[in-house]
Structures are given as structure tokens and as C-alpha cells.
């Protein structure tokens, strides 16, 4: 699954229109026109949709749902991007969705059950570990796809 597909699935799950996506990008400090978003959603973008851009969108989603957090004393800038390895984008996506929607691990396990994906609490925690940790596991597309599907069903309730 590429980043364009990830954005398309996420916008479908959340019921976002192009203008909502533009707003979330702005909150993530990325300029994106409505026309560019429409091209992205139709898979007609000329340039690759970079991992950093997707992560900025996810950061914007956190701000969109939870509000802007003030800088802590001594902090000069926002958290740097955490995608170091392109294979970790699914892990980062799940982590940031967990934060954006204020979900506990139990909430996430319940969402996975809704779409009949069996995942243990240990396996879930291994997906959230820091890359390089001995128990870190790369998140497969099936978990992200299932989670977004469950999130979409939850938002329609």
C-alpha cells in the first residue's frame, strides 16, 4: 500500500472531503491546495506522496481532533518527524491515530475485533515500540487497513 492509498483510506474512514483534508494539512504545516488534494484522492498526483507529507497530515489530524498543544518550557520547535525507515510508516500511522482519537490499547484491540482481526496486546505493543527496540515489529498493511475500516464503522455509529 502506498501513501496515496493510505490517505484515501483514511479520508474515507473519517468521511473527510477535500477541504477537510486541506485544513488538516495546514494544521500539519503543509500547504496543499484543494486541487492538489483532489488529484491525490483520485490517484492523479504527478509527484510521489512522500512519507514526511503523510506524517505531517497525521500530525495535523492530532491537532484537528485534540487542539494545538503549547510548547513546553525550553522547547523551541515541534516534534521532529519520526519516520526513519519507510517500512515503519504503518507503525507511525497507527501510533498517531491512537493519539489523534485518544484511544487506549484496549480501545484499539476492540476496534480490531470489530473487523475480525486477531491481535494480542503484546503484538499491539510491539507495533508501538521505538524502532530499533528488540521487540519492535513492523506493522503490516492488513492491520492498518482493518483498523481504518473499523474506525470508519465507529465514526458512522
C-alpha positions, 0 to 999 in steps of 0.5 A, spaced: 500 500 500 502 506 498 501 513 501 496 515 496 492 509 498 493 510 505 490 517 505 484 515 501 483 510 506 483 514 511 479 520 508 474 515 507 474 512 514 473 519 517 468 521 511 473 527 510 472 531 503 477 535 500 477 541 504 477 537 510 483 534 508 486 541 506 485 544 513 488 538 516 494 539 512 495 546 514 494 544 521 500 539 519 504 545 516 503 543 509 500 547 504 496 543 499 491 546 495 484 543 494 486 541 487 492 538 489 488 534 494 483 532 489 488 529 484 491 525 490 484 522 492 483 520 485 490 517 484 492 523 479 498 526 483 504 527 478 509 527 484 510 521 489 506 522 496 512 522 500 512 519 507 514 526 511 507 529 507 503 523 510 506 524 517 505 531 517 497 530 515 497 525 521 500 530 525 495 535 523 489 530 524 492 530 532 491 537 532 484 537 528 481 532 533 485 534 540 487 542 539 494 545 538 498 543 544 503 549 547 510 548 547 513 546 553 518 550 557 525 550 553 522 547 547 523 551 541 520 547 535 515 541 534 516 534 534 521 532 529 518 527 524 519 520 526 519 516 520 526 513 519 525 507 515 519 507 510 517 500 512 515 503 519 510 508 516 504 503 518 507 503 525 507 511 525 500 511 522 497 507 527 501 510 533 498 517 531 491 515 530 491 512 537 493 519 539 489 523 534 482 519 537 485 518 544 484 511 544 487 506 549 490 499 547 484 496 549 480 501 545 484 499 539 484 491 540 476 492 540 476 496 534 480 490 531 475 485 533 470 489 530 473 487 523 475 480 525 482 481 526 486 477 531 491 481 535 494 480 542 496 486 546 503 484 546 503 484 538 499 491 539 505 493 543 510 491 539 507 495 533 508 501 538 515 500 540 521 505 538 524 502 532 530 499 533 527 496 540 528 488 540 521 487 540 519 492 535 515 489 529 513 492 523 506 493 522 503 490 516 498 493 511 492 488 513 492 491 520 492 498 518 487 497 513 482 493 518 483 498 523 481 504 518 475 500 516 473 499 523 474 506 525 470 508 519 464 503 522 465 507 529 465 514 526 458 512 522 455 509 529 
